[in-house]
Amino acid sequence: MRPGGRAENLRSSAWLLPERTGARSGGVKPAGPQSLRPGRGGRHRRVEGSQRIAPQILKIDAQLRKALGAHARLGSSVTQIERAPRLLSGEDPDVSELVTAALRADGVRVLAGTAATCCGADAGKWIEVGSGDGTERIAFDEIIVAVGRSARLEGFGLEELGIPAGRTIGTNDYLETRFPNILAAGDVAGPWQFTHAASHQAWFAAVNALFGGLKRFKADYRVIPRATFTSPEVARVGLSETEAAAEGIPHEVTRYDLAELDRAVTDGARQGFVKVLTVPGRDRILGAVIAGEHAGELIAEFATAMKHGLGLNKILGTVHIYPTWTEANKAAAGAWRRGHVDPRILALLRRFHRWRLG
Ligand SMILES: Cc1cc2nc3c(=O)[nH]c(=O)nc-3n(C[C@H](O)[C@H](O)[C@H](O)COP(=O)(O)OP(=O)(O)OC[C@H]3O[C@@H](n4cnc5c(N)ncnc54)[C@H](O)[C@@H]3O)c2cc1C
């Protein structure tokens, strides 16, 4: 962490400072000095994140992707270079596909599975990229490099005090370092880099600093929602389908397509879905991902439900205003419910109504 806030952070994420860059989940991995070097015969161009932005070529991470589509819609020729095999690789493949398709529909050229290898400024500015298909040199006017960032932790005396400080400062469950009167919260404490996670941790750190001698509180990380402000947005809380499968966690998946939601239809924004993971045979939410307009807002209902142990039946039993986007959550809960109706009860009801009708 350095004085100067975000601008400093951004500058430190430029590819020419690889020791200050780091991959966050979903972000582009740092190219590193070996893979990203001045082009042969080319004048070395130092790329700083604080430069004025008028992009023709962008190498960009999740937090800036919304700008990508916007620039393309404004008529710029935009290319996104992503080393991972797909965009948003921290999310499920169906989420990546949706966002990639939306960017392409905006006119962005998306190059996934493609690494930036070198750039130069002889005879115009260019960047060279390589993939399984070979190498390509792409001309650009402006470039944005967003490959993740990490706090600058040396020089504050942490080493002298023996406080572990690699990418983040080592803290315990109470956000205390090995000295209980030195606490850390936010990006420097990790594991997230979200404003809301930082302020959540700040409460625990502040209370523990003030009252730790009497009572300490463990930072509660059970339910931390997050959003990626792409267009359409992607928001998640809890486990994704990919994570549940990788960790061998039994789960059921319920999906509701926003194309069926009246408000999505009237807003002309039918792309996307709500996907909920539940414990098989039980009304317990393991995670939810929403890809679509207002996903960052909609996910709050699932975050509340997970935090307070409410299941999908509670969401289904709550009146949601028609026609709003929030009805998507209720519709997803309804889809889950329909998948769990006991066929014996249905058969019984069918017989009952036939009998009533005579
Ligand atoms: C481009 C970009 C977009 C982002 N978008 C989002 C988003 O949409 N949603 C989201 O949740 N998060 C977002 N983030 C992440 C979010 O900004 C951080 O997670 C959050 O700011 C972390 O809060 P913090 O208090 O830990 O650190 P900071 O907000 O970085 O605050 C640290 C403060 O410490 C000060 N400081 C540093 N060194 C010293 C020193 N030696 N002495 C005194 N003061 C010092 C700094 O000036 C700064 O004010 C984004 C980040 C970036 C870079």
The ligand as an ORCA input file, in Angstrom:
! r2SCAN-3c Opt
* xyz 0 1
  C      -9.677      0.236    -10.900
  C     -10.256     -0.386     -9.680
  C     -11.606     -0.608     -9.615
  C     -12.172     -1.192     -8.471
  N     -13.502     -1.436     -8.459
  C     -14.068     -1.987     -7.375
  C     -15.464     -2.217     -7.327
  O     -16.188     -1.923     -8.262
  N     -15.987     -2.769     -6.201
  C     -15.204     -3.127     -5.152
  O     -15.722     -3.642     -4.149
  N     -13.869     -2.908     -5.167
  C     -13.288     -2.355     -6.244
  N     -11.941     -2.143     -6.271
  C     -11.140     -2.589     -5.124
  C     -11.238     -1.586     -4.006
  O     -10.830     -0.310     -4.472
  C     -10.336     -2.021     -2.864
  O     -10.618     -3.360     -2.516
  C     -10.563     -1.166     -1.641
  O     -10.305      0.179     -1.941
  C      -9.666     -1.628     -0.498
  O      -9.799     -0.768      0.583
  P      -8.565     -0.537      1.575
  O      -9.055      0.384      2.615
  O      -7.995     -1.846      1.962
  O      -7.416      0.147      0.689
  P      -7.440      1.544     -0.058
  O      -8.806      1.934     -0.489
  O      -6.371      1.432     -1.096
  O      -7.031      2.570      1.067
  C      -5.747      2.597      1.563
  C      -5.472      4.030      1.963
  O      -4.242      4.063      2.658
  C      -3.511      5.174      2.240
  N      -2.100      4.909      2.487
  C      -1.273      4.094      1.840
  N      -0.053      4.108      2.369
  C      -0.101      4.938      3.420
  C       0.847      5.388      4.370
  N       2.097      4.960      4.359
  N       0.440      6.257      5.309
  C      -0.841      6.688      5.327
  N      -1.764      6.321      4.447
  C      -1.412      5.459      3.500
  C      -3.854      5.276      0.764
  O      -3.609      6.558      0.282
  C      -5.321      4.944      0.763
  O      -6.112      6.069      0.943
  C     -11.356     -1.548     -7.381
  C      -9.986     -1.292     -7.446
  C      -9.445     -0.733     -8.569
  C      -7.968     -0.480     -8.602
*
